[in-house]
């Protein structure tokens, strides 16, 4: 089963079979409430109790603080679950990804971070 969320500036695709979520574009939604459909998509994937979930941010140029907060909430949920390995792919060349993911990794060490 595949799920997609898209707007003019972004696209998010989730593959419920492989446990992969791919983010593309620029995520600059109004507030945390506007990120609810994205968090619901991630939580639905978490409910599948897959052995591994991969979040690919490499094609995401920008994410505002509300989006970072939403992603952090999801990673905290997965840290508490402790039964699914979470891998997050990002790019060192995209400054916000390097800083944000490195900082989250310090607080939530259980997810695997891949910065290329």
C-alpha positions in Angstrom: 0.0 0.0 0.0 1.3 3.4 -1.0 0.3 6.8 0.5 1.1 10.2 -0.9 0.8 13.7 0.5 1.5 16.4 -2.0 1.1 20.1 -2.4 2.7 22.7 -4.7 5.9 22.9 -2.7 6.4 19.3 -1.4 5.6 15.6 -1.9 5.8 12.8 0.7 5.5 9.2 -0.3 5.1 6.3 2.0 5.5 2.6 1.0 3.8 0.6 3.7 5.3 -2.6 2.4 9.0 -1.6 2.6 8.6 0.9 5.4 10.1 3.8 3.4 9.0 7.4 3.6 10.5 9.8 1.1 10.3 13.6 1.5 10.8 16.0 -1.4 10.6 19.7 -1.9 10.1 22.4 0.8 8.0 21.8 3.9 7.0 25.2 5.3 3.6 24.5 6.7 1.8 27.0 9.0 2.2 25.3 12.4 2.3 21.9 14.1 -1.4 21.3 13.4 -0.8 21.6 9.7 1.7 18.7 10.0 -0.9 16.4 11.5 -1.5 14.4 8.2 2.3 13.8 8.0 2.5 12.6 11.6 -0.5 10.4 11.0 1.2 8.9 7.9 4.3 8.2 10.0 2.3 6.8 12.9 0.4 4.5 10.6 3.7 3.1 9.4 4.9 2.7 13.0 1.7 0.8 13.8 2.7 -1.9 11.2 5.5 -3.1 13.6 7.9 -3.5 10.7 11.5 -4.5 11.5 12.8 -1.3 9.8 11.5 2.1 8.8 13.5 4.3 6.5 13.0 8.1 6.3 14.7 9.6 3.3 15.1 13.4 3.6 17.8 13.8 0.9 15.4 15.5 -1.6 14.0 17.8 1.0 15.5 21.2 0.6 13.8 22.9 3.6 11.8 22.0 6.7 10.7 24.6 9.2 10.7 24.2 13.0 7.2 22.8 13.1 8.2 20.1 10.7 11.4 19.4 12.6 9.2 19.1 15.8 6.9 16.7 14.0 9.7 14.5 12.9 11.2 14.6 16.4 7.9 13.5 17.9 7.9 10.5 15.6 11.4 9.6 16.4 10.6 9.8 20.1 7.7 7.5 19.6 9.9 5.0 17.9 12.6 5.3 20.6 9.9 4.3 23.2 8.7 1.4 21.0 12.1 -0.1 20.7 11.1 -2.9 18.3 11.6 -1.1 14.9 14.9 0.1 13.6 14.6 3.6 12.2 17.1 4.8 9.6 17.1 8.4 8.5 19.0 9.5 5.3 20.1 13.1 4.9 22.7 15.1 3.2 25.6 16.9 4.9 25.5 19.5 2.1 22.1 20.7 3.3 23.0 22.6 6.4 19.7 22.3 8.3 19.7 18.5 7.8 23.2 18.1 9.0 22.6 20.2 12.1 19.1 19.0 12.9 19.7 15.3 12.4 23.0 15.4 14.3 21.3 17.1 17.3 18.4 14.7 17.3 20.8 11.8 17.2 22.5 13.1 20.4 19.1 13.1 22.2 17.7 10.0 20.6 20.6 7.6 20.0 18.6 4.6 18.9 17.9 5.7 15.3 20.5 5.1 12.6 21.6 8.3 10.9 23.1 8.2 7.4 24.4 11.6 6.3 26.0 11.5 2.8 
